[in-house]
C-alpha cells in the first residue's frame, strides 16, 4: 500500500533483527557452559529444535511487520525522531542485559537446594531462556501490530481531511465566473475600500465587469449598423413599411383561404346568400335540374310547392341544403351532392328561399308542416300526422 521507507526505523529494526539471533546464540552458549559435566548437545533435543523453529518463524513475522511499519510510519517518525532514538537505546540495553540476567539466574539456581534440573531434556535455564525469547518476540509482534493500526487510523483521518478540502474547493464555474467579473477576493477588500461607511455598508471601488464593458461597446456598434442599414442605405424596410407589407401578405392569405374554404360548406355551416350573382347562378341550376318536379317558378308539379309556408322536411336554409345534398330517396328525390359542389348547393338553396311568398300561378296545394322563420324546427309530416291522430 505504501512505497516509501523510513530512514529512522531501518537502523533500529536492523539492530533488532541482528540482536535476536545473537541473544538466542548467547542463551544456548550460556546453557551449555553452565551445565557442568558433559551433556548431550542442544541440537539433538526435539523440544529445543521446536522452540528454535518457533523463534525463527516469529522472527520472520517480525521482519514482515517491520517492512509494513517502514512503509507506514515515515511522517510520524520524522516528528518523533528523538523519542525513537531513546527507545532504540533502551531496547538495545535491555537485549544485551538479557544474557547477563540469565547467567545470574543460572548461578542462583546452582546455589539453590535440589530441584528439577531439566525440562524435556533441556536444562531449566535453557528452557526458560528460550521461552523468554519467544515471549519477547510475541511482545514485539503485538507492539508492531498496534503501530500499524495506529498509523492506518491516522492515514484514514488524513484522507478524510483531504476529501473534505477537495469538497470545499470552489466549482470550476464559480472560478470562471469570478475571473469573468474580475472579482477581488475578500482578503483584498481593504485595498479597494473608499472609507465610506453607510450604516455598516462599506463602499468599495469595484471596477466594471469586463463583460459589461464589452457588451456596451457592442451596442454602439449595433446601433451604427442599424442607422446605416435603415436610414442611410435604406436596404431594409422601416417599421411602417413592414406593417404595410405584412397587411398585404395577410390579405393575400385571406383570399386564398376563402377560396379554399368555400368548398368546405356543409349543412351545419351554410348561410343564406343574398348576392344577386349567386342567386342567379342558383336559379339557372334550379331551372335545369329541379323545374321538372317543382316547376320553373317553384309552384310544384310532382314535387311540393316551394313558395308557401309549408314544408315536408323543414324550411330553414340548413334544412333545404340538407335535402338537396342527400335527397329523399323514399319520396323519389335523388341526392345531388355528386352533381353539384357545396357552393352550388348553397346557391340553389338560397334561390329556393327567395321564392317564398311569390304566389306563382297554378301553385300546388300546401304539403307538410307550417314553418315560421326563427320558430322551433318543424316536425316531419308523418310524425305530425301521428301526433294529430293520438290527440
C-alpha positions as CSV (number, residue, x, y, z in Angstrom):
1,X,0.0,0.0,0.0
2,X,2.9,2.4,0.8
3,X,6.1,2.5,-1.1
4,X,8.2,4.9,1.0
5,X,10.7,3.8,3.7
6,X,11.7,5.4,7.0
7,X,15.3,6.4,7.4
8,X,15.0,6.2,11.2
9,X,13.2,2.9,11.6
10,X,15.6,1.0,9.3
11,X,18.7,1.1,11.8
12,X,16.5,0.3,14.7
13,X,14.9,-2.7,13.1
14,X,18.2,-3.9,11.6
15,X,19.7,-3.9,15.1
16,X,16.7,-5.7,16.5
17,X,16.9,-8.4,13.8
18,X,20.6,-8.8,14.5
19,X,20.3,-8.9,18.3
20,X,17.6,-11.5,18.4
21,X,19.8,-14.3,16.8
22,X,22.7,-13.2,19.0
23,X,20.5,-13.4,22.0
24,X,19.5,-16.9,21.0
25,X,23.1,-18.0,20.4
26,X,24.2,-16.4,23.7
27,X,21.4,-18.2,25.5
28,X,22.4,-21.6,24.1
29,X,26.0,-21.0,24.8
30,X,25.3,-20.0,28.4
31,X,23.1,-23.0,28.9
32,X,25.9,-25.3,27.6
33,X,28.7,-23.7,29.7
34,X,26.7,-23.8,33.0
35,X,25.6,-27.4,32.7
36,X,28.8,-28.7,34.5
37,X,29.5,-32.2,33.3
38,X,29.4,-33.0,29.6
39,X,25.8,-33.3,28.4
40,X,24.0,-34.1,25.2
41,X,24.1,-31.3,22.6
42,X,21.1,-28.9,22.5
43,X,20.8,-29.5,18.7
44,X,19.8,-33.1,19.4
45,X,16.9,-32.2,21.6
46,X,13.5,-32.2,19.8
47,X,12.0,-29.6,22.3
48,X,14.9,-27.3,21.8
49,X,14.6,-27.6,18.0
50,X,10.9,-26.9,18.2
51,X,11.4,-23.8,20.3
52,X,14.1,-22.6,18.0
53,X,11.8,-23.2,14.9
54,X,9.1,-21.1,16.7
55,X,11.7,-18.4,17.4
56,X,12.7,-18.4,13.7
57,X,9.1,-18.2,12.4
58,X,8.3,-15.4,14.8
59,X,11.4,-13.6,13.6
60,X,10.2,-13.8,10.0
61,X,6.8,-12.4,11.1
62,X,8.7,-9.6,12.9
63,X,10.6,-8.9,9.7
64,X,7.4,-8.7,7.6
65,X,5.7,-6.4,10.1
66,X,8.9,-4.3,10.2
67,X,8.5,-3.8,6.4
68,X,4.9,-2.7,6.9
69,X,5.9,-0.3,9.6
70,X,8.6,1.1,7.5
71,X,6.1,1.8,4.8
72,X,3.5,3.5,7.1
73,X,5.5,5.5,9.7
74,X,7.8,7.8,7.8
75,X,5.9,11.0,8.5
76,X,5.2,10.0,12.1
77,X,8.8,9.1,12.9
78,X,10.0,12.3,11.3
79,X,8.3,14.1,14.1
80,X,9.3,11.6,16.8
81,X,13.0,11.2,15.9
82,X,14.3,12.0,19.4
83,X,11.8,9.6,21.1
84,X,12.7,6.8,18.7
85,X,16.4,7.3,19.4
86,X,15.8,6.9,23.1
87,X,13.6,3.9,22.5
88,X,16.3,2.3,20.4
89,X,18.9,2.8,23.2
90,X,16.7,1.4,25.9
91,X,15.8,-1.7,23.7
92,X,19.4,-2.4,22.9
93,X,20.4,-2.2,26.5
94,X,17.6,-4.5,27.5
95,X,18.5,-7.0,24.9
96,X,22.2,-7.0,25.9
97,X,21.3,-7.4,29.6
98,X,19.1,-10.5,29.0
99,X,22.0,-13.0,28.7
100,X,23.6,-11.5,31.8
101,X,20.3,-11.8,33.7
102,X,20.1,-15.4,32.5
103,X,23.6,-16.1,33.8
104,X,22.7,-14.6,37.2
105,X,19.6,-16.7,37.3
106,X,21.6,-19.9,36.5
107,X,24.1,-19.2,39.2
108,X,21.3,-18.7,41.7
109,X,19.8,-22.0,40.6
110,X,23.1,-23.8,41.1
111,X,23.4,-22.5,44.7
112,X,19.7,-23.3,45.4
113,X,18.7,-26.6,47.0
114,X,17.9,-29.6,44.9
115,X,15.1,-29.1,42.4
116,X,14.2,-30.1,38.9
117,X,17.3,-29.9,36.8
118,X,15.8,-30.5,33.3
119,X,12.6,-29.8,31.4
120,X,12.0,-32.0,28.3
121,X,15.7,-33.0,28.2
122,X,16.7,-29.3,28.4
123,X,18.2,-27.6,31.5
124,X,15.7,-25.4,33.2
125,X,17.9,-22.4,32.4
126,X,17.9,-23.1,28.7
127,X,14.2,-23.8,28.6
128,X,13.3,-20.6,30.4
129,X,15.7,-18.5,28.3
130,X,14.2,-19.9,25.0
131,X,10.7,-19.3,26.4
132,X,11.7,-15.7,27.3
133,X,12.9,-15.1,23.7
134,X,9.6,-16.4,22.3
135,X,7.7,-14.2,24.8
136,X,9.7,-11.2,23.7
137,X,9.1,-11.9,20.1
138,X,5.3,-12.1,20.7
139,X,5.5,-8.8,22.5
140,X,7.4,-7.2,19.6
141,X,4.8,-8.5,17.2
142,X,1.9,-7.1,19.3
143,X,3.6,-3.7,19.6
144,X,4.2,-3.6,15.8
145,X,0.6,-4.5,15.1
146,X,-0.5,-1.7,17.3
147,X,1.8,0.7,15.5
148,X,0.4,-0.4,12.1
149,X,-3.2,0.0,13.4
150,X,-2.4,3.5,14.8
151,X,-0.7,4.6,11.5
152,X,-3.6,3.3,9.4
153,X,-6.1,5.2,11.6
154,X,-4.1,8.4,11.1
155,X,-4.0,7.8,7.4
156,X,-7.8,7.5,7.3
157,X,-8.1,10.8,9.1
158,X,-5.7,12.4,6.7
159,X,-7.7,11.1,3.7
160,X,-10.9,12.4,5.2
161,X,-9.3,15.8,5.6
162,X,-8.1,15.7,2.0
163,X,-11.5,14.7,0.8
164,X,-13.2,17.5,2.8
165,X,-10.7,20.0,1.4
166,X,-11.4,18.8,-2.1
167,X,-15.2,19.1,-1.4
168,X,-14.7,22.6,-0.2
169,X,-12.9,23.6,-3.3
170,X,-15.0,26.0,-5.4
171,X,-16.5,24.7,-8.6
172,X,-14.9,25.4,-12.0
173,X,-18.0,27.5,-12.9
174,X,-17.5,29.8,-9.9
175,X,-13.8,30.2,-10.6
176,X,-14.7,31.1,-14.2
177,X,-17.4,33.5,-13.2
178,X,-15.1,35.2,-10.7
179,X,-12.5,35.6,-13.4
180,X,-15.1,36.9,-15.9
181,X,-16.2,39.6,-13.4
182,X,-12.7,40.3,-12.1
183,X,-13.9,40.0,-8.5
184,X,-11.5,40.8,-5.8
185,X,-11.0,38.2,-3.1
186,X,-12.5,39.1,0.3
187,X,-8.9,39.2,1.7
188,X,-8.1,42.1,-0.6
189,X,-11.3,44.2,0.0
190,X,-9.2,46.5,2.3
191,X,-7.3,47.6,-0.8
192,X,-10.4,48.9,-2.6
193,X,-12.2,50.3,0.5
194,X,-13.0,54.0,-0.2
195,X,-13.6,54.6,3.5
196,X,-17.2,55.5,3.2
197,X,-19.5,53.7,5.7
198,X,-23.2,53.9,5.4
199,X,-24.9,52.2,8.4
200,X,-22.4,49.3,8.2
201,X,-22.4,49.2,4.4
202,X,-18.9,49.9,3.1
203,X,-18.3,51.5,-0.3
204,X,-15.8,49.5,-2.5
205,X,-14.1,50.8,-5.6
206,X,-15.1,47.8,-7.7
207,X,-14.3,48.1,-11.4
208,X,-17.0,47.4,-14.0
209,X,-17.1,43.7,-15.1
210,X,-15.3,43.2,-18.4
211,X,-18.3,41.5,-20.0
212,X,-20.5,44.6,-19.2
213,X,-18.0,47.0,-20.7
214,X,-17.6,44.9,-23.9
215,X,-21.3,44.5,-24.1
216,X,-21.8,48.3,-24.0
217,X,-19.2,48.6,-26.9
218,X,-21.2,46.0,-28.8
219,X,-24.4,48.0,-28.5
220,X,-22.7,51.1,-30.0
221,X,-21.5,49.0,-33.0
222,X,-25.0,47.5,-33.5
223,X,-26.6,51.0,-33.3
224,X,-24.2,52.2,-36.0
225,X,-25.1,49.3,-38.3
226,X,-28.8,49.9,-37.7
227,X,-28.7,53.6,-38.6
228,X,-26.7,52.8,-41.8
229,X,-29.0,50.0,-43.0
230,X,-32.4,51.6,-42.3
231,X,-31.9,55.3,-42.6
232,X,-28.9,55.9,-44.8
233,X,-28.5,53.0,-47.2
234,X,-32.3,52.1,-46.9
235,X,-31.6,48.5,-47.7
236,X,-34.3,47.3,-45.3
237,X,-37.9,48.5,-44.7
238,X,-38.8,50.7,-41.7
239,X,-41.5,49.6,-39.2
240,X,-44.3,51.4,-41.2
241,X,-43.2,49.7,-44.4
242,X,-43.0,46.4,-42.7
243,X,-46.6,46.8,-41.5
244,X,-47.9,47.6,-45.0
245,X,-46.1,44.6,-46.4
246,X,-47.5,42.3,-43.7
247,X,-51.0,43.6,-44.2
248,X,-50.8,43.0,-48.0
249,X,-49.5,39.5,-47.3
250,X,-52.3,38.9,-44.9
251,X,-54.9,39.9,-47.5
252,X,-53.5,37.5,-50.0
253,X,-53.6,34.7,-47.4
254,X,-57.2,35.6,-46.5
255,X,-58.3,35.5,-50.2
256,X,-56.6,32.1,-50.7
257,X,-58.2,30.8,-47.5
258,X,-61.7,32.0,-48.5
259,X,-61.3,30.4,-52.0
260,X,-60.3,27.2,-50.4
261,X,-62.9,27.3,-47.6
262,X,-65.8,27.9,-50.0
263,X,-65.9,24.2,-50.8
264,X,-66.0,23.3,-47.1
265,X,-69.6,24.4,-46.7
266,X,-72.0,21.7,-45.3
267,X,-75.4,21.6,-43.7
268,X,-74.0,22.8,-40.4
269,X,-72.1,25.9,-41.7
270,X,-74.2,27.0,-44.7
271,X,-75.7,30.5,-44.5
272,X,-78.2,32.4,-46.6
273,X,-76.6,34.0,-49.7
274,X,-78.0,37.4,-50.7
275,X,-75.6,38.2,-53.5
276,X,-77.6,38.6,-56.8
277,X,-75.0,36.8,-59.0
278,X,-75.0,33.8,-56.6
279,X,-78.9,33.8,-56.6
280,X,-78.9,33.9,-60.4
281,X,-76.5,31.0,-60.6
282,X,-78.7,29.1,-58.2
283,X,-81.8,29.9,-60.4
284,X,-80.1,28.6,-63.5
285,X,-79.3,25.3,-61.8
286,X,-82.9,25.1,-60.5
287,X,-84.4,25.6,-63.9
288,X,-82.1,22.9,-65.4
289,X,-82.5,20.2,-62.8
290,X,-85.4,21.0,-60.4
291,X,-88.1,22.5,-62.6
292,X,-89.3,19.1,-63.9
293,X,-90.6,18.2,-60.5
294,X,-91.1,21.6,-58.8
295,X,-92.0,23.9,-61.7
296,X,-89.9,26.8,-63.1
297,X,-91.4,29.2,-60.5
298,X,-91.4,26.6,-57.7
299,X,-95.2,26.2,-57.9
300,X,-94.9,22.4,-57.5
301,X,-95.8,19.6,-60.0
302,X,-94.7,16.2,-58.8
303,X,-92.8,17.7,-56.0
304,X,-94.2,20.0,-53.4
305,X,-94.9,23.8,-53.7
306,X,-91.7,25.7,-52.7
307,X,-93.3,29.2,-52.4
308,X,-95.7,28.7,-49.4
309,X,-95.1,28.3,-45.6
310,X,-95.5,24.6,-45.5
311,X,-92.5,22.2,-45.8
312,X,-92.2,18.5,-45.7
313,X,-88.5,18.4,-44.4
314,X,-88.0,21.8,-42.8
315,X,-87.9,25.3,-44.4
316,X,-84.6,26.7,-43.0
317,X,-81.6,27.3,-45.2
318,X,-79.8,24.4,-43.5
319,X,-82.8,22.1,-43.9
320,X,-83.1,22.9,-47.6
321,X,-79.3,22.5,-48.1
322,X,-79.5,19.1,-46.4
323,X,-82.5,18.0,-48.5
324,X,-80.8,18.9,-51.8
325,X,-77.5,17.4,-50.7
326,X,-78.7,14.0,-49.5
327,X,-82.1,13.9,-51.3
328,X,-85.2,12.0,-50.2
329,X,-85.0,8.6,-52.0
330,X,-88.1,7.3,-50.2
331,X,-90.1,10.2,-51.9
332,X,-88.4,10.0,-55.3
333,X,-85.8,12.7,-54.9
334,X,-82.2,11.8,-55.6
335,X,-79.0,13.1,-53.9
336,X,-77.3,16.0,-55.7
337,X,-74.0,16.0,-53.8
338,X,-72.3,14.2,-56.6
339,X,-73.6,16.6,-59.3
340,X,-73.1,20.0,-57.5
341,X,-70.4,21.4,-55.4
342,X,-71.2,22.6,-51.9
343,X,-71.1,26.2,-53.2
344,X,-73.6,25.4,-55.9
345,X,-75.9,23.6,-53.5
346,X,-75.7,26.7,-51.2
347,X,-76.6,29.0,-54.2
348,X,-79.5,26.7,-55.1
349,X,-80.9,26.6,-51.5
350,X,-80.6,30.4,-51.3
351,X,-82.6,30.7,-54.6
352,X,-85.4,28.4,-53.2
353,X,-85.6,30.6,-50.1
354,X,-86.0,33.6,-52.3
355,X,-89.2,32.1,-53.9
356,X,-91.1,32.3,-50.6
357,X,-94.3,34.3,-51.0
358,X,-94.2,34.8,-54.7
359,X,-97.6,33.0,-55.2
360,X,-97.0,31.7,-58.8
361,X,-100.0,30.6,-60.9
362,X,-101.1,27.0,-60.7
363,X,-99.5,26.7,-57.3
364,X,-99.9,23.2,-55.8
365,X,-101.8,22.8,-52.5
366,X,-99.8,23.1,-49.3
367,X,-98.0,20.0,-48.1
368,X,-96.2,19.3,-44.8
369,X,-95.9,21.4,-41.7
370,X,-96.2,25.2,-41.3
371,X,-92.7,26.7,-41.0
372,X,-92.0,30.1,-39.5
373,X,-88.6,31.7,-39.6
374,X,-86.9,31.7,-36.2
375,X,-89.5,29.3,-34.8
376,X,-88.9,25.8,-33.4
377,X,-87.8,23.3,-36.0
378,X,-90.6,21.8,-37.9
379,X,-91.6,18.2,-37.5
380,X,-91.6,15.6,-40.2
381,X,-95.1,15.4,-41.8
382,X,-95.6,11.8,-40.9
383,X,-94.7,12.5,-37.3
384,X,-97.1,15.4,-37.3
385,X,-99.9,13.2,-38.6
386,X,-99.3,10.6,-35.8
387,X,-99.5,13.4,-33.2
388,X,-102.8,14.6,-34.6
389,X,-104.3,11.1,-34.5
390,X,-103.0,10.5,-31.0
391,X,-104.6,13.8,-29.8
